[in-house]
C-alpha cells in the first residue's frame, strides 16, 4: 500500500513512502544474496524505515533537496515540440538538479541514512557516470571517503563524468571483468560491500537489487512525481493522459510513476533501450529491454525480468546510452508491467538519436 506522509513545514520532500515496504512485489523482488549480506541489508532496512519517521531526518533531507539539489525542478511546456507532435508535451527538468541528473535525489537520501548509521565510506556503481557524480557530490558534502566502481568500457565513453568524480575527491575503480559495463560494476561493488559493510554503505543507484533497495530508491526518487503532480494540476487543472519515462534499472521511472500508481486514468509508459534490435547471439543481447524481451531470473539479489540464455546465464546487454545498458530491471517495475499498470515500449538507438536531435533543434 502506497501512501503519502506529511512533511515538516517548508519541506519539499513530500515523498511517497511505503508504510510497510514489501520485501517482494508479487513474485518479484526478495533477498537473494550471500549469507554475509543478509544482516547488513536487514539493518539498512530497519534504519531506513525508522529514519523516514524521524522529523529531524526528513527536515535535513528536505533542506538539502531544496537548497543544495535545487528542488523543485521545473515542469516545462515544450511548445515547439508539442506543435510538431500535435500533442501537449511537458518535460520534467531533472537535468536541472545539481550534478545534471535525477540521481542526487537518491544519493542525498541514502548518504544521510549512512551518516546516521555511523558509516564512514561510500561505494557505488555507475554506468553513464551520473550516479557516480551524484555519489561523489554527497561524499564531498557530507565528508565520506568515496569509491566508485565503473566498467572500463564506460570509463572510455564517459570521460567527462570520470573527471568530475575525481575532481570531487572520489576514487574511480575500473572494472575489467565480464562486459566491463554497469552489470559488472554492480558485481564488484557488491563483492566489496560483503567484506566492508561494518564501516561502508553501498549506495545503489537504481530501483533494483535486494530489499530494501528497490523501495528505498523509489521513495527517495518519488519527489519527482510528487512535484510533477502538483505542477501539472497548476498548469492544466487536471492530471496528464500519459507519463513517459526511459528505463534502465528504473529509478527515474519509478520516481515519476509512484505518485500516479493509484490514478488509473494516467497511462504509465516505460521505454526501454531497443539497441540494435531484438536479436541476440549466444552471449550478447542487442538491446537492454528486460521488461519487453526478458524472462524471470535472479540478478543482483532480486527475482526480476532479466536477459538470459536458455541455461540461465546473463547476457551482455547493449545500448548507445550507457545508463540503459543493463540486463535487468527493478522488481517493482517487473510486477507493474506484468500486472498491466505500466505499458512497455522499446526505442532502438536510431530512434532515440532521432528524438534527441529533434528535441535539441526544436527546444
Rosetta blueprint (number, residue, H / E / L):
1 X L
2 X E
3 X E
4 X E
5 X L
6 X L
7 X L
8 X L
9 X L
10 X L
11 X L
12 X L
13 X L
14 X L
15 X L
16 X E
17 X E
18 X E
19 X L
20 X L
21 X L
22 X L
23 X L
24 X E
25 X E
26 X L
27 X L
28 X E
29 X E
30 X L
31 X L
32 X L
33 X L
34 X L
35 X H
36 X H
37 X H
38 X H
39 X H
40 X H
41 X H
42 X H
43 X H
44 X H
45 X H
46 X H
47 X H
48 X H
49 X H
50 X H
51 X H
52 X L
53 X L
54 X L
55 X H
56 X H
57 X H
58 X H
59 X H
60 X H
61 X H
62 X H
63 X H
64 X H
65 X H
66 X H
67 X H
68 X H
69 X H
70 X L
71 X L
72 X L
73 X L
74 X L
75 X E
76 X E
77 X E
78 X L
79 X H
80 X H
81 X H
82 X H
83 X H
84 X H
85 X H
86 X L
87 X L
88 X L
89 X L
90 X E
91 X E
92 X E
93 X L
94 X H
95 X H
96 X H
97 X L
98 X L
99 X L
100 X L
101 X L
102 X L
103 X H
104 X H
105 X H
106 X H
107 X H
108 X H
109 X H
110 X H
111 X H
112 X H
113 X H
114 X H
115 X H
116 X H
117 X L
118 X L
119 X L
120 X L
121 X E
122 X E
123 X E
124 X E
125 X E
126 X E
127 X L
128 X L
129 X L
130 X H
131 X H
132 X H
133 X H
134 X H
135 X H
136 X H
137 X H
138 X H
139 X H
140 X H
141 X H
142 X H
143 X L
144 X L
145 X E
146 X E
147 X E
148 X E
149 X E
150 X E
151 X E
152 X H
153 X H
154 X H
155 X H
156 X H
157 X H
158 X L
159 X H
160 X H
161 X H
162 X H
163 X H
164 X H
165 X H
166 X H
167 X H
168 X L
169 X L
170 X L
171 X E
172 X E
173 X E
174 X E
175 X E
176 X L
177 X L
178 X L
179 X L
180 X L
181 X L
182 X H
183 X H
184 X H
185 X H
186 X H
187 X H
188 X H
189 X H
190 X H
191 X H
192 X H
193 X H
194 X H
195 X L
196 X L
197 X L
198 X L
199 X L
200 X E
201 X E
202 X E
203 X L
204 X L
205 X L
206 X L
207 X L
208 X L
209 X L
210 X L
211 X L
212 X L
213 X H
214 X H
215 X H
216 X H
217 X H
218 X H
219 X H
220 X H
221 X H
222 X L
223 X H
224 X H
225 X H
226 X H
227 X H
228 X H
229 X H
230 X H
231 X H
232 X H
233 X H
234 X H
235 X H
236 X H
237 X L
238 X L
239 X L
240 X L
241 X L
242 X E
243 X E
244 X E
245 X E
246 X E
247 X E
248 X L
249 X L
250 X L
251 X H
252 X H
253 X H
254 X H
255 X H
256 X H
257 X H
258 X H
259 X H
260 X H
261 X L
262 X L
263 X L
264 X L
265 X L
266 X L
267 X E
268 X E
269 X E
270 X E
271 X E
272 X E
273 X E
274 X E
275 X E
276 X L
277 X L
278 X L
279 X L
280 X E
281 X L
282 X L
283 X L
284 X E
285 X E
286 X L
287 X L
288 X L
289 X L
290 X H
291 X H
292 X H
293 X H
294 X L
295 X E
296 X E
297 X E
298 X E
299 X E
300 X L
301 X L
302 X E
303 X E
304 X E
305 X E
306 X E
307 X L
308 X E
309 X L
310 X L
311 X L
312 X L
313 X L
314 X E
315 X L
316 X E
317 X L
318 X L
319 X L
320 X L
321 X L
322 X H
323 X H
324 X H
325 X L
326 X L
327 X L
328 X E
329 X L
330 X L
331 X H
332 X H
333 X H
334 X H
335 X H
336 X H
337 X H
338 X H
339 X H
340 X L
341 X L
342 X E
343 X E
344 X E
345 X E
346 X E
347 X E
348 X E
349 X H
350 X H
351 X H
352 X H
353 X H
354 X H
355 X H
356 X H
357 X H
358 X H
359 X H
360 X H
361 X H
362 X H
363 X L
